[in-house]
Amino acid sequence: MLAQDSQQFIYTPRYKPNQLICGNGQVAVVTGWTHRKTVAKKLDPSEYAVIGNLYSPTRGISPLLRNLLANPHVYYLVILDATKEDKNAGGCQALLDFFENGFQKKVSDTGKPCWIIDSEITGYIDAGIKIEGLNQLWDNIRCFSCQSIEQCVETVKRVAMGPKLSGRKKPVIYPDPVISPPTILPGQRYGHRIEGKTIAETWVKILHRIKTTGTLRPTGYDGQWQELIDLVAVITEEPEGVYFPEPNYLPIDRDYLTEYIPQILDDAHYKEGIKYTYGQRLRSWFGRDQIEQVIAKLVNEIDAASAVMSLWDSGSGGVYYETTDAKIRFPCRGAERFGRGENDSDHDHTGSPCLNHIWVRIVDGELSLTATLRSNDMFAAWPANAMGLRTLQRHIRDEIVKRSDYDLTMGPLITVSQSAHIYDDTWENVDILLKTQYPKLVKQRDYSDPSGNFLIEIESEQIVVKQTTPGSGEEVATYSGKNPLKLIREICAASPAIHPDHIGYLGIELERAKQAIKTNQQYTQDKTC
């Protein structure tokens, strides 16, 4: 659409407007994982129509194409495919393949009709966009692929210098895709604990808890998410090489993980448009290698409870090295790199790290790692987060063993997700996953309970419950009485962490014992349940 008082155009986004930078040219710029402001600051608004990110080939291309159809004055598309994250995700390549190779009508991984891009990357376009609209884009928009910010900016400026083109047609607007709100059961809002043997198993349990009891909230990204606050996930038996189910139902595979792990373990050189990697924050951001510090700390003090790594920049403007003579101040590399003021902090900037705090502890020869994440996309990001952290945990264990005489085993990995959420455009995927995988987990009964075992007998017309430790079987408590409900309450008060299915089983057995006393029959505890 032309502005009335100039030859400039007005870009009007119908989808995800808060995630876009709008100008008044005829070039749409897709920056992939590179921050859109990094490109925008090098251009004049008259040189571009819109600048936006593209993170996912399955979730991000449809709204992008819908916006292009609603703004027919856009004739050019410049795609920046510059980072490791872009290569891993494949969104930019899939978009480019749409314009180069075309598309076919098939079904998505959730079984719904959709358009699938002819690409080695799986890229979806929702079926609500009609073929006439897709053909119009395919026939009229010219694409340019760029491998660096400099090339992207040069391409936009060069194209913008050409003659302005009149709109190809009127805006084409299709009905918004309908996302059905979930049915939410009552549940607590704060403080959740979920345990599983593997990351894959725990992930399914997490998604089930969020989907059934999570609170609906608007996001800052033009949508909704379903959220639990302060979710503690405990992974107890993840194999050494990291477990992938077969067939793999996780949102990542081994190839993706191979590319992701260096973002946790390795330092990284500064690259414009990329704020940080977790490895950079751990290795050099504050002028110290925190991973090496933790390893050295535990080698010298195996029982230390202060093996802590922090990724949050509080804006001190520098770090202090303790020496025998004085405290020597060194500038914070984060402030140097990104032009922050000396006292700027992560509170003052968008894109602050989701992973904030890591704590490593060794107890009885077992090394555990606890990580706190302030904001966690539990569908798309948590499996990679957990596997990366598990790899970091193994690296620390191996280095301590190599540098000392300690023989350490791998303990649990614990993640504390302060905002554990799933976005509305993944709800359908979560529903499909839970229908196929959650019933299998429910059938995998595990009778072990850290609260111990409970042996039920009848003595002198009283129900007697003896609590024993789960390992040695040592008797640690005794409860007696005739009222099953009163006994259940006493047991729960004394052992509030008892597993729910365990207490349900005890309730059934205590009622059986009560009936045996009432009918003067012999009682034998059922130990097969």
Secondary structure as UniProt FT lines:
FT   TURN            4..5
FT   HELIX           17..19
FT   STRAND          20..22
FT   STRAND          27..30
FT   TURN            32..33
FT   HELIX           36..40
FT   TURN            41..42
FT   HELIX           45..47
FT   STRAND          50..52
FT   TURN            57..59
FT   HELIX           61..70
FT   TURN            72..73
FT   STRAND          76..80
FT   HELIX           84..89
FT   HELIX           91..101
FT   STRAND          103..107
FT   TURN            109..110
FT   STRAND          113..117
FT   STRAND          124..126
FT   TURN            127..128
FT   HELIX           131..140
FT   STRAND          142..146
FT   HELIX           149..160
FT   STRAND          190..196
FT   HELIX           199..213
FT   STRAND          215..218
FT   TURN            220..221
FT   STRAND          224..235
FT   TURN            240..241
FT   HELIX           254..260
FT   HELIX           262..265
FT   TURN            272..273
FT   HELIX           278..283
FT   TURN            284..286
FT   HELIX           290..300
FT   TURN            302..303
FT   STRAND          307..310
FT   STRAND          318..322
FT   STRAND          327..331
FT   HELIX           333..338
FT   TURN            342..343
FT   HELIX           346..348
FT   STRAND          355..363
FT   TURN            364..365
FT   STRAND          366..373
FT   STRAND          376..377
FT   TURN            378..381
FT   HELIX           382..403
FT   STRAND          409..423
FT   HELIX           424..426
FT   HELIX           427..443
FT   TURN            450..451
FT   STRAND          453..459
FT   TURN            460..461
FT   STRAND          462..468
FT   TURN            470..472
FT   STRAND          475..481
FT   HELIX           484..494
FT   TURN            496..497
FT   HELIX           500..518
FT   TURN            519..520
//
